Amino acid sequence: MSKIIEFRSGGQSGADRGAMDAAQACGVRVEGWCPAGGWAEDLPEPPGVRALYPQMVETPSADVAQRTEWNIRDSTCCIALNTKARGTSRGTDLGYECYEKYGIPNFEIVLDGPVSIDEQIEQACEWLRELDDDAIVLGLGGPRASEYEGIYDIAYHVTETIISRFA
């Protein structure tokens, strides 16, 4: 049976933080890369997001794209929270390029699609089981808080539910 041994995300406001907080609350180790200086949209001054998650490691670049790429590269698989029209979040869209570049299996949960979030969570759990990996480093990404209202709570719910299925 698959087991989630680590959770990885970039610490940006919104989806990243909702997922990271849920993983920590569930007792799963949380790691991740953040931009140099710890930049996040709501914490632009050093130490930035590292004030909340001191275990995060800064990338050499302040460019958020490097953070996104390195977190995906260092994950076993990833879940992306996205909209059906894509383009809501440039960082989330960049993630799809990185999944392909590194061959990282990924699952998309469509926030505004016809299938409920809870049904998609069940599908994501089935997908994770099919990976047949007994030591999963799960990455999760999605829009910033400014890009999608309520995304922190959605990401928290998604992450908490998935982790509880693999405890």
C-alpha positions in Angstrom: 0.0 0.0 0.0 1.2 3.5 -0.8 2.3 5.7 2.0 2.8 9.4 1.9 6.1 10.0 3.7 6.6 13.7 2.8 4.7 16.6 1.5 6.3 19.2 -0.7 5.1 22.6 -1.8 6.5 26.2 -2.2 4.9 28.1 0.6 3.1 30.6 -1.5 -0.2 32.1 -0.1 -3.2 30.1 -1.0 -3.0 26.5 -2.2 0.6 25.9 -1.1 0.0 27.0 2.5 -3.4 25.3 2.8 -1.8 22.0 1.8 1.3 22.5 3.9 -0.7 23.3 7.0 -2.9 20.3 6.5 0.0 18.0 6.0 1.7 19.3 9.2 -1.6 18.9 11.1 -1.7 15.3 9.9 1.9 14.6 11.1 3.4 14.4 7.6 6.9 15.9 7.2 6.6 19.1 5.1 9.5 20.3 3.0 9.9 22.6 0.0 11.9 25.1 -1.9 11.0 28.8 -1.7 12.5 31.7 -3.7 15.6 33.5 -2.4 14.6 35.7 0.5 11.5 33.5 1.1 9.4 35.7 -1.1 5.6 35.1 -1.1 3.0 37.6 -2.2 1.9 38.3 1.4 5.4 38.0 2.9 7.7 39.9 0.4 10.5 40.8 2.9 13.1 38.3 4.2 12.7 35.8 5.8 9.3 35.7 4.0 7.6 32.4 4.1 10.5 30.9 6.1 9.2 32.7 9.1 6.2 30.3 8.9 8.1 27.2 7.6 11.7 27.5 8.7 12.4 24.0 7.2 12.0 25.5 3.7 15.2 26.0 1.7 15.7 29.0 -0.5 16.6 28.6 -4.1 19.5 30.6 -5.5 17.1 32.7 -7.6 14.3 35.0 -6.4 12.4 33.9 -9.5 9.3 31.9 -8.3 9.6 29.6 -11.4 12.7 28.0 -10.0 10.9 27.2 -6.8 8.0 25.6 -8.7 10.4 23.6 -10.9 12.5 22.3 -8.1 9.6 21.3 -5.9 8.1 19.3 -8.8 11.5 17.8 -9.6 11.9 16.6 -6.0 8.4 15.0 -5.7 7.4 11.4 -6.5 4.1 12.7 -7.9 2.0 15.9 -7.8 -1.6 17.0 -7.5 -2.5 20.3 -9.2 -5.5 22.3 -8.2 -6.6 24.2 -11.3 -9.5 25.7 -13.1 -11.1 24.2 -16.2 -10.1 27.2 -18.3 -6.4 27.2 -17.0 -4.6 30.4 -17.0 -5.8 31.4 -13.6 -2.3 30.9 -12.2 0.9 31.2 -14.3 2.7 29.1 -11.6 0.2 26.3 -11.8 0.4 26.3 -15.6 4.2 26.2 -15.4 3.8 23.1 -13.3 2.4 21.2 -16.2 5.6 21.9 -18.2 7.7 20.7 -15.3 5.7 17.5 -14.9 6.5 16.7 -18.5 10.1 17.8 -18.3 10.8 15.5 -15.3 8.3 12.8 -16.0 6.5 13.4 -12.8 3.1 11.7 -12.6 0.4 14.2 -11.9 -3.3 14.4 -11.1 -5.5 17.5 -11.7 -8.4 18.5 -9.5 -10.5 20.9 -11.4 -11.9 23.5 -9.0 -14.8 24.7 -11.1 -15.6 21.6 -13.1 -18.7 19.4 -13.2 -17.3 16.8 -10.8 -17.3 17.7 -7.1 -14.1 18.3 -5.3 -14.8 15.3 -3.0 -15.4 13.0 -5.9 -12.1 14.2 -7.5 -10.3 13.6 -4.1 -11.5 9.9 -4.3 -10.2 9.7 -7.8 -6.9 11.1 -6.7 -6.7 8.5 -4.0 -7.3 5.8 -6.5 -4.6 7.3 -8.7 -2.1 7.4 -5.8 -2.9 3.7 -5.0 -2.3 2.7 -8.7 1.2 4.3 -8.5 2.2 1.4 -6.3 4.9 3.3 -4.5 5.4 2.6 -0.8 7.2 5.9 -0.1 5.4 8.9 -1.8 6.8 12.4 -1.7 3.6 14.2 -2.7 3.7 17.7 -4.2 0.7 19.9 -4.4 0.3 23.3 -6.1 -2.4 25.6 -7.2 -3.4 29.3 -7.3 -2.2 31.9 -4.9 -4.8 33.4 -2.5 -5.1 36.4 -4.7 -5.8 34.3 -7.8 -8.7 32.1 -6.4 -10.9 33.0 -3.5 -11.1 30.3 -0.8 -8.2 28.2 -2.3 -6.4 27.9 1.1 -9.5 26.1 2.6 -9.9 23.9 -0.5 -6.2 22.9 -0.5 -6.4 22.1 3.2 -9.4 19.9 2.7 -7.9 18.1 -0.3 -4.7 17.4 1.5 -6.1 16.4 4.8 -8.6 14.0 3.2 -5.9 12.4 1.0 -3.4 12.0 3.8 -6.1 10.5 6.0 -6.8 7.8 3.4 -3.1 6.8 3.4 -2.4 6.9 7.2 
